[in-house]
Amino acid sequence: MPEDLIIVNDPSEIPAFETEAEEAEFWATHAMGDAMFDRAEGDPETQAFLRTLPTRPRRSNPVSLRLGVDLERRLRRLAEVKGTPYQTLLKEFVLERVYEEEKRHHLL
């Protein structure tokens, strides 16, 4: 996750997303500001939802992951086509899959 997240303080700053991938991409570079929580005061459901979203920049934890040579080559090629670093693309893929599994297991 980038160290310099854009802080969102007003609901109008959140675009309408057409896909979950588009939403994941947005939240990879943005975080909810305290003002958003203040707006939700008195509405517990909205507050609960907002608290599930990123609130502050946080540091990344380095993780060692072994990829097969072919998978790494494919990932790098796809990242090049998309114009993004391959590690960023990999994090997006993992984030999207974790989200899908959380939904499937009713963890959200």
N, CA, C and O atoms as a GROMACS GRO file, in nm:
protein
  432
    1MET      N    1   0.084  -0.117   0.000
    1MET     CA    2   0.000   0.000   0.000
    1MET      C    3   0.089   0.124   0.000
    1MET      O    4   0.186   0.129   0.076
    2PRO      N    5   0.058   0.222  -0.082
    2PRO     CA    6   0.142   0.341  -0.089
    2PRO      C    7   0.143   0.416   0.043
    2PRO      O    8   0.043   0.418   0.115
    3GLU      N    9   0.255   0.479   0.074
    3GLU     CA   10   0.267   0.558   0.196
    3GLU      C   11   0.186   0.687   0.186
    3GLU      O   12   0.139   0.737   0.288
    4ASP      N   13   0.169   0.741   0.066
    4ASP     CA   14   0.101   0.869   0.047
    4ASP      C   15  -0.039   0.848  -0.007
    4ASP      O   16  -0.066   0.874  -0.124
    5LEU      N   17  -0.128   0.800   0.078
    5LEU     CA   18  -0.267   0.780   0.037
    5LEU      C   19  -0.338   0.914   0.029
    5LEU      O   20  -0.306   1.007   0.103
    6ILE      N   21  -0.433   0.923  -0.059
    6ILE     CA   22  -0.519   1.041  -0.069
    6ILE      C   23  -0.632   1.023   0.031
    6ILE      O   24  -0.703   0.922   0.027
    7ILE      N   25  -0.649   1.118   0.120
    7ILE     CA   26  -0.750   1.107   0.224
    7ILE      C   27  -0.884   1.160   0.172
    7ILE      O   28  -0.892   1.271   0.119
    8VAL      N   29  -0.988   1.080   0.187
    8VAL     CA   30  -1.123   1.115   0.142
    8VAL      C   31  -1.200   1.167   0.263
    8VAL      O   32  -1.217   1.095   0.361
    9ASN      N   33  -1.247   1.292   0.255
    9ASN     CA   34  -1.319   1.353   0.366
    9ASN      C   35  -1.464   1.386   0.334
    9ASN      O   36  -1.537   1.435   0.419
   10ASP      N   37  -1.505   1.358   0.211
   10ASP     CA   38  -1.642   1.389   0.170
   10ASP      C   39  -1.691   1.279   0.077
   10ASP      O   40  -1.616   1.235  -0.010
   11PRO      N   41  -1.814   1.233   0.094
   11PRO     CA   42  -1.866   1.127   0.008
   11PRO      C   43  -1.861   1.161  -0.141
   11PRO      O   44  -1.853   1.072  -0.225
   12SER      N   45  -1.866   1.289  -0.174
   12SER     CA   46  -1.862   1.328  -0.315
   12SER      C   47  -1.728   1.297  -0.380
   12SER      O   48  -1.717   1.298  -0.503
   13GLU      N   49  -1.626   1.271  -0.299
   13GLU     CA   50  -1.493   1.238  -0.351
   13GLU      C   51  -1.482   1.091  -0.392
   13GLU      O   52  -1.382   1.050  -0.451
   14ILE      N   53  -1.585   1.011  -0.361
   14ILE     CA   54  -1.583   0.869  -0.394
   14ILE      C   55  -1.662   0.849  -0.523
   14ILE      O   56  -1.782   0.875  -0.526
   15PRO      N   57  -1.597   0.803  -0.628
   15PRO     CA   58  -1.668   0.786  -0.755
   15PRO      C   59  -1.761   0.666  -0.752
   15PRO      O   60  -1.753   0.582  -0.662
   16ALA      N   61  -1.849   0.658  -0.849
   16ALA     CA   62  -1.934   0.540  -0.866
   16ALA      C   63  -1.849   0.435  -0.938
   16ALA      O   64  -1.794   0.462  -1.044
   17PHE      N   65  -1.838   0.318  -0.879
   17PHE     CA   66  -1.754   0.214  -0.936
   17PHE      C   67  -1.837   0.122  -1.023
   17PHE      O   68  -1.949   0.085  -0.987
   18GLU      N   69  -1.782   0.085  -1.137
   18GLU     CA   70  -1.850  -0.007  -1.226
   18GLU      C   71  -1.814  -0.152  -1.197
   18GLU      O   72  -1.892  -0.243  -1.224
   19THR      N   73  -1.693  -0.174  -1.141
   19THR     CA   74  -1.648  -0.310  -1.110
   19THR      C   75  -1.580  -0.310  -0.974
   19THR      O   76  -1.536  -0.207  -0.924
   20GLU      N   77  -1.570  -0.430  -0.916
   20GLU     CA   78  -1.499  -0.443  -0.790
   20GLU      C   79  -1.350  -0.415  -0.809
   20GLU      O   80  -1.285  -0.361  -0.719
   21ALA      N   81  -1.298  -0.451  -0.924
   21ALA     CA   82  -1.157  -0.425  -0.952
   21ALA      C   83  -1.130  -0.275  -0.954
   21ALA      O   84  -1.028  -0.228  -0.904
   22GLU      N   85  -1.223  -0.200  -1.011
   22GLU     CA   86  -1.210  -0.053  -1.015
   22GLU      C   87  -1.214   0.003  -0.872
   22GLU      O   88  -1.138   0.094  -0.839
   23GLU      N   89  -1.302  -0.051  -0.789
   23GLU     CA   90  -1.311  -0.007  -0.651
   23GLU      C   91  -1.183  -0.041  -0.574
   23GLU      O   92  -1.132   0.041  -0.498
   24ALA      N   93  -1.132  -0.162  -0.594
   24ALA     CA   94  -1.008  -0.203  -0.527
   24ALA      C   95  -0.892  -0.112  -0.568
   24ALA      O   96  -0.809  -0.075  -0.485
   25GLU      N   97  -0.888  -0.077  -0.695
   25GLU     CA   98  -0.782   0.012  -0.745
   25GLU      C   99  -0.791   0.149  -0.678
   25GLU      O  100  -0.689   0.207  -0.640
   26PHE      N  101  -0.913   0.200  -0.663
   26PHE     CA  102  -0.934   0.330  -0.598
   26PHE      C  103  -0.886   0.325  -0.453
   26PHE      O  104  -0.812   0.412  -0.409
   27TRP      N  105  -0.929   0.221  -0.378
   27TRP     CA  106  -0.896   0.214  -0.236
   27TRP      C  107  -0.750   0.177  -0.211
   27TRP      O  108  -0.701   0.187  -0.099
   28ALA      N  109  -0.680   0.134  -0.315
   28ALA     CA  110  -0.536   0.109  -0.301
   28ALA      C  111  -0.459   0.240  -0.290
   28ALA      O  112  -0.346   0.241  -0.244
   29THR      N  113  -0.520   0.351  -0.334
   29THR     CA  114  -0.452   0.480  -0.333
   29THR      C  115  -0.526   0.585  -0.249
   29THR      O  116  -0.481   0.700  -0.240
   30HIS      N  117  -0.639   0.548  -0.187
   30HIS     CA  118  -0.719   0.640  -0.108
   30HIS      C  119  -0.751   0.579   0.028
   30HIS      O  120  -0.748   0.457   0.044
   31ALA      N  121  -0.782   0.664   0.125
   31ALA     CA  122  -0.823   0.619   0.257
   31ALA      C  123  -0.927   0.715   0.312
   31ALA      O  124  -0.931   0.832   0.275
   32MET      N  125  -1.012   0.664   0.402
   32MET     CA  126  -1.114   0.747   0.463
   32MET      C  127  -1.051   0.839   0.568
   32MET      O  128  -0.968   0.796   0.648
   33GLY      N  129  -1.091   0.964   0.566
   33GLY     CA  130  -1.046   1.059   0.666
   33GLY      C  131  -1.143   1.063   0.784
   33GLY      O  132  -1.255   1.013   0.774
   34ASP      N  133  -1.099   1.120   0.893
   34ASP     CA  134  -1.183   1.127   1.012
   34ASP      C  135  -1.314   1.201   0.987
   34ASP      O  136  -1.415   1.172   1.051
   35ALA      N  137  -1.312   1.296   0.896
   35ALA     CA  138  -1.434   1.374   0.866
   35ALA      C  139  -1.547   1.283   0.817
   35ALA      O  140  -1.664   1.312   0.840
   36MET      N  141  -1.512   1.176   0.749
   36MET     CA  142  -1.616   1.083   0.701
   36MET      C  143  -1.685   1.016   0.819
   36MET      O  144  -1.806   0.995   0.815
   37PHE      N  145  -1.610   0.983   0.923
   37PHE     CA  146  -1.670   0.920   1.041
   37PHE      C  147  -1.755   1.020   1.116
   37PHE      O  148  -1.860   0.984   1.171
   38ASP      N  149  -1.712   1.146   1.120
   38ASP     CA  150  -1.789   1.250   1.186
   38ASP      C  151  -1.925   1.268   1.117
   38ASP      O  152  -2.026   1.289   1.184
   39ARG      N  153  -1.927   1.257   0.984
   39ARG     CA  154  -2.051   1.273   0.909
   39ARG      C  155  -2.150   1.161   0.942
   39ARG      O  156  -2.272   1.181   0.936
   40ALA      N  157  -2.097   1.045   0.977
   40ALA     CA  158  -2.183   0.929   1.002
   40ALA      C  159  -2.231   0.922   1.147
   40ALA      O  160  -2.299   0.827   1.185
   41GLU      N  161  -2.196   1.022   1.227
   41GLU     CA  162  -2.234   1.021   1.368
   41GLU      C  163  -2.385   1.004   1.382
   41GLU      O  164  -2.462   1.072   1.314
   42GLY      N  165  -2.425   0.915   1.469
   42GLY     CA  166  -2.567   0.890   1.490
   42GLY      C  167  -2.623   0.781   1.399
   42GLY      O  168  -2.736   0.738   1.417
   43ASP      N  169  -2.546   0.737   1.303
   43ASP     CA  170  -2.590   0.630   1.212
   43ASP      C  171  -2.495   0.511   1.228
   43ASP      O  172  -2.395   0.503   1.156
   44PRO      N  173  -2.524   0.418   1.320
   44PRO     CA  174  -2.432   0.308   1.350
   44PRO      C  175  -2.401   0.220   1.228
   44PRO      O  176  -2.289   0.170   1.216
   45GLU      N  177  -2.497   0.200   1.140
   45GLU     CA  178  -2.473   0.116   1.022
   45GLU      C  179  -2.369   0.180   0.930
   45GLU      O  180  -2.279   0.112   0.881
   46THR      N  181  -2.382   0.310   0.907
   46THR     CA  182  -2.285   0.381   0.823
   46THR      C  183  -2.148   0.381   0.890
   46THR      O  184  -2.047   0.361   0.823
   47GLN      N  185  -2.144   0.404   1.020
   47GLN     CA  186  -2.017   0.404   1.091
   47GLN      C  187  -1.950   0.267   1.081
   47GLN      O  188  -1.829   0.259   1.058
   48ALA      N  189  -2.027   0.161   1.096
   48ALA     CA  190  -1.971   0.026   1.088
   48ALA      C  191  -1.912   0.002   0.949
   48ALA      O  192  -1.804  -0.056   0.937
   49PHE      N  193  -1.983   0.045   0.845
   49PHE     CA  194  -1.932   0.028   0.709
   49PHE      C  195  -1.804   0.108   0.688
   49PHE      O  196  -1.707   0.055   0.634
   50LEU      N  197  -1.804   0.232   0.730
   50LEU     CA  198  -1.687   0.317   0.710
   50LEU      C  199  -1.565   0.261   0.782
   50LEU      O  200  -1.453   0.275   0.733
   51ARG      N  201  -1.584   0.199   0.895
   51ARG     CA  202  -1.470   0.146   0.971
   51ARG      C  203  -1.408   0.025   0.904
   51ARG      O  204  -1.298  -0.017   0.942
   52THR      N  205  -1.474  -0.033   0.804
   52THR     CA  206  -1.414  -0.145   0.731
   52THR      C  207  -1.319  -0.095   0.622
   52THR      O  208  -1.243  -0.173   0.566
   53LEU      N  209  -1.323   0.034   0.592
   53LEU     CA  210  -1.241   0.090   0.485
   53LEU      C  211  -1.110   0.145   0.541
   53LEU      O  212  -1.102   0.176   0.660
   54PRO      N  213  -1.007   0.158   0.458
   54PRO     CA  214  -0.880   0.210   0.507
   54PRO      C  215  -0.896   0.351   0.563
   54PRO      O  216  -0.962   0.435   0.503
   55THR      N  217  -0.836   0.376   0.677
   55THR     CA  218  -0.851   0.507   0.740
   55THR      C  219  -0.724   0.589   0.740
   55THR      O  220  -0.730   0.712   0.736
   56ARG      N  221  -0.610   0.526   0.744
   56ARG     CA  222  -0.484   0.600   0.750
   56ARG      C  223  -0.378   0.525   0.670
   56ARG      O  224  -0.387   0.403   0.651
   57PRO      N  225  -0.281   0.598   0.625
   57PRO     CA  226  -0.170   0.528   0.558
   57PRO      C  227  -0.107   0.428   0.655
   57PRO      O  228  -0.087   0.458   0.772
   58ARG      N  229  -0.078   0.312   0.605
   58ARG     CA  230  -0.011   0.214   0.689
   58ARG      C  231   0.105   0.152   0.613
   58ARG      O  232   0.106   0.146   0.490
   59ARG      N  233   0.199   0.107   0.688
   59ARG     CA  234   0.317   0.049   0.627
   59ARG      C  235   0.286  -0.090   0.573
   59ARG      O  236   0.195  -0.158   0.622
   60SER      N  237   0.359  -0.130   0.475
   60SER     CA  238   0.346  -0.264   0.419
   60SER      C  239   0.438  -0.358   0.494
   60SER      O  240   0.543  -0.319   0.545
   61ASN      N  241   0.398  -0.483   0.499
   61ASN     CA  242   0.484  -0.587   0.554
   61ASN      C  243   0.548  -0.661   0.438
   61ASN      O  244   0.478  -0.706   0.348
   62PRO      N  245   0.679  -0.673   0.439
   62PRO     CA  246   0.742  -0.750   0.332
   62PRO      C  247   0.708  -0.898   0.348
   62PRO      O  248   0.711  -0.953   0.458
   63VAL      N  249   0.676  -0.960   0.237
   63VAL     CA  250   0.640  -1.101   0.235
   63VAL      C  251   0.722  -1.171   0.128
   63VAL      O  252   0.736  -1.122   0.016
   64SER      N  253   0.776  -1.285   0.165
   64SER     CA  254   0.852  -1.363   0.068
   64SER      C  255   0.757  -1.465   0.005
   64SER      O  256   0.686  -1.537   0.075
   65LEU      N  257   0.756  -1.469  -0.127
   65LEU     CA  258   0.665  -1.557  -0.199
   65LEU      C  259   0.740  -1.620  -0.315
   65LEU      O  260   0.800  -1.550  -0.397
   66ARG      N  261   0.737  -1.750  -0.322
   66ARG     CA  262   0.802  -1.819  -0.432
   66ARG      C  263   0.701  -1.840  -0.544
   66ARG      O  264   0.595  -1.899  -0.524
   67LEU      N  265   0.735  -1.792  -0.662
   67LEU     CA  266   0.650  -1.810  -0.780
   67LEU      C  267   0.725  -1.898  -0.880
   67LEU      O  268   0.847  -1.889  -0.893
   68GLY      N  269   0.651  -1.981  -0.948
   68GLY     CA  270   0.713  -2.057  -1.055
   68GLY      C  271   0.765  -1.963  -1.162
   68GLY      O  272   0.712  -1.853  -1.180
   69VAL      N  273   0.867  -2.005  -1.233
   69VAL     CA  274   0.929  -1.921  -1.336
   69VAL      C  275   0.826  -1.877  -1.439
   69VAL      O  276   0.823  -1.761  -1.479
   70ASP      N  277   0.742  -1.970  -1.483
   70ASP     CA  278   0.642  -1.937  -1.584
   70ASP      C  279   0.539  -1.837  -1.531
   70ASP      O  280   0.501  -1.744  -1.601
   71LEU      N  281   0.493  -1.857  -1.407
   71LEU     CA  282   0.395  -1.766  -1.349
   71LEU      C  283   0.454  -1.626  -1.334
   71LEU      O  284   0.386  -1.528  -1.364
   72GLU      N  285   0.577  -1.616  -1.289
   72GLU     CA  286   0.640  -1.485  -1.276
   72GLU      C  287   0.653  -1.417  -1.412
   72GLU      O  288   0.626  -1.297  -1.424
   73ARG      N  289   0.693  -1.492  -1.513
   73ARG     CA  290   0.706  -1.436  -1.647
   73ARG      C  291   0.571  -1.384  -1.697
   73ARG      O  292   0.562  -1.275  -1.753
   74ARG      N  293   0.467  -1.463  -1.676
   74ARG     CA  294   0.332  -1.422  -1.720
   74ARG      C  295   0.286  -1.298  -1.645
   74ARG      O  296   0.229  -1.206  -1.706
   75LEU      N  297   0.309  -1.294  -1.515
   75LEU     CA  298   0.270  -1.180  -1.433
   75LEU      C  299   0.343  -1.054  -1.478
   75LEU      O  300   0.282  -0.948  -1.491
   76ARG      N  301   0.474  -1.064  -1.500
   76ARG     CA  302   0.550  -0.949  -1.546
   76ARG      C  303   0.503  -0.900  -1.682
   76ARG      O  304   0.493  -0.779  -1.705
   77ARG      N  305   0.473  -0.992  -1.772
   77ARG     CA  306   0.426  -0.953  -1.906
   77ARG      C  307   0.290  -0.882  -1.896
   77ARG      O  308   0.269  -0.780  -1.961
   78LEU      N  309   0.200  -0.937  -1.816
   78LEU     CA  310   0.070  -0.874  -1.799
   78LEU      C  311   0.083  -0.736  -1.736
   78LEU      O  312   0.017  -0.642  -1.779
   79ALA      N  313   0.169  -0.724  -1.636
   79ALA     CA  314   0.191  -0.594  -1.572
   79ALA      C  315   0.245  -0.492  -1.671
   79ALA      O  316   0.207  -0.375  -1.669
   80GLU      N  317   0.334  -0.537  -1.757
   80GLU     CA  318   0.390  -0.447  -1.858
   80GLU      C  319   0.281  -0.398  -1.953
   80GLU      O  320   0.276  -0.280  -1.986
   81VAL      N  321   0.195  -0.488  -1.995
   81VAL     CA  322   0.084  -0.451  -2.084
   81VAL      C  323  -0.008  -0.351  -2.015
   81VAL      O  324  -0.057  -0.258  -2.079
   82LYS      N  325  -0.031  -0.369  -1.885
   82LYS     CA  326  -0.120  -0.281  -1.810
   82LYS      C  327  -0.050  -0.153  -1.765
   82LYS      O  328  -0.114  -0.060  -1.716
   83GLY      N  329   0.084  -0.148  -1.781
   83GLY     CA  330   0.158  -0.028  -1.743
   83GLY      C  331   0.170  -0.009  -1.593
   83GLY      O  332   0.168   0.104  -1.544
   84THR      N  333   0.183  -0.119  -1.520
   84THR     CA  334   0.194  -0.112  -1.375
   84THR      C  335   0.308  -0.203  -1.329
   84THR      O  336   0.340  -0.300  -1.398
   85PRO      N  337   0.369  -0.175  -1.216
   85PRO     CA  338   0.472  -0.265  -1.165
   85PRO      C  339   0.412  -0.403  -1.133
   85PRO      O  340   0.298  -0.411  -1.088
   86TYR      N  341   0.486  -0.507  -1.156
   86TYR     CA  342   0.430  -0.641  -1.138
   86TYR      C  343   0.394  -0.670  -0.992
   86TYR      O  344   0.298  -0.743  -0.967
   87GLN      N  345   0.468  -0.615  -0.897
   87GLN     CA  346   0.435  -0.638  -0.757
   87GLN      C  347   0.303  -0.569  -0.720
   87GLN      O  348   0.226  -0.621  -0.639
   88THR      N  349   0.279  -0.454  -0.778
   88THR     CA  350   0.152  -0.384  -0.755
   88THR      C  351   0.037  -0.465  -0.812
   88THR      O  352  -0.067  -0.480  -0.749
   89LEU      N  353   0.057  -0.517  -0.931
   89LEU     CA  354  -0.046  -0.600  -0.994
   89LEU      C  355  -0.073  -0.724  -0.909
   89LEU      O  356  -0.188  -0.762  -0.890
   90LEU      N  357   0.031  -0.787  -0.860
   90LEU     CA  358   0.015  -0.904  -0.776
   90LEU      C  359  -0.064  -0.871  -0.650
   90LEU      O  360  -0.151  -0.948  -0.610
   91LYS      N  361  -0.033  -0.758  -0.586
   91LYS     CA  362  -0.108  -0.717  -0.467
   91LYS      C  363  -0.255  -0.693  -0.500
   91LYS      O  364  -0.342  -0.729  -0.421
   92GLU      N  365  -0.283  -0.633  -0.616
   92GLU     CA  366  -0.422  -0.611  -0.657
   92GLU      C  367  -0.494  -0.744  -0.674
   92GLU      O  368  -0.608  -0.759  -0.630
   93PHE      N  369  -0.428  -0.840  -0.738
   93PHE     CA  370  -0.488  -0.972  -0.757
   93PHE      C  371  -0.518  -1.038  -0.622
   93PHE      O  372  -0.626  -1.095  -0.603
   94VAL      N  373  -0.423  -1.031  -0.530
   94VAL     CA  374  -0.442  -1.093  -0.399
   94VAL      C  375  -0.556  -1.023  -0.325
   94VAL      O  376  -0.641  -1.090  -0.266
   95LEU      N  377  -0.559  -0.891  -0.328
   95LEU     CA  378  -0.664  -0.815  -0.261
   95LEU      C  379  -0.802  -0.852  -0.315
   95LEU      O  380  -0.896  -0.875  -0.238
   96GLU      N  381  -0.814  -0.858  -0.446
   96GLU     CA  382  -0.942  -0.893  -0.507
   96GLU      C  383  -0.986  -1.034  -0.467
   96GLU      O  384  -1.103  -1.056  -0.436
   97ARG      N  385  -0.892  -1.129  -0.467
   97ARG     CA  386  -0.927  -1.267  -0.433
   97ARG      C  387  -0.963  -1.281  -0.286
   97ARG      O  388  -1.057  -1.354  -0.252
   98VAL      N  389  -0.891  -1.214  -0.198
   98VAL     CA  390  -0.923  -1.219  -0.056
   98VAL      C  391  -1.063  -1.163  -0.033
   98VAL      O  392  -1.140  -1.220   0.044
   99TYR      N  393  -1.096  -1.053  -0.099
   99TYR     CA  394  -1.228  -0.994  -0.087
   99TYR      C  395  -1.336  -1.093  -0.131
   99TYR      O  396  -1.438  -1.108  -0.063
  100GLU      N  397  -1.315  -1.160  -0.242
  100GLU     CA  398  -1.412  -1.258  -0.292
  100GLU      C  399  -1.429  -1.373  -0.193
  100GLU      O  400  -1.541  -1.418  -0.168
  101GLU      N  401  -1.318  -1.420  -0.136
  101GLU     CA  402  -1.326  -1.531  -0.039
  101GLU      C  403  -1.396  -1.486   0.090
  101GLU      O  404  -1.472  -1.563   0.149
  102GLU      N  405  -1.371  -1.362   0.132
  102GLU     CA  406  -1.439  -1.310   0.250
  102GLU      C  407  -1.589  -1.305   0.227
  102GLU      O  408  -1.667  -1.339   0.316
  103LYS      N  409  -1.630  -1.261   0.109
  103LYS     CA  410  -1.773  -1.258   0.077
  103LYS      C  411  -1.830  -1.399   0.076
  103LYS      O  412  -1.937  -1.424   0.131
  104ARG      N  413  -1.757  -1.491   0.014
  104ARG     CA  414  -1.803  -1.630   0.004
  104ARG      C  415  -1.823  -1.696   0.139
  104ARG      O  416  -1.913  -1.776   0.158
  105HIS      N  417  -1.736  -1.660   0.233
  105HIS     CA  418  -1.742  -1.718   0.367
  105HIS      C  419  -1.818  -1.629   0.466
  105HIS      O  420  -1.813  -1.650   0.587
  106HIS      N  421  -1.887  -1.529   0.412
  106HIS     CA  422  -1.971  -1.439   0.494
  106HIS      C  423  -1.892  -1.372   0.606
  106HIS      O  424  -1.939  -1.359   0.719
  107LEU      N  425  -1.771  -1.330   0.571
  107LEU     CA  426  -1.688  -1.259   0.668
  107LEU      C  427  -1.703  -1.108   0.658
  107LEU      O  428  -1.651  -1.035   0.741
  108LEU      N  429  -1.774  -1.063   0.558
  108LEU     CA  430  -1.797  -0.919   0.541
  108LEU      C  431  -1.937  -0.883   0.583
  108LEU      O  432  -1.976  -0.766   0.576
   0.00000   0.00000   0.00000
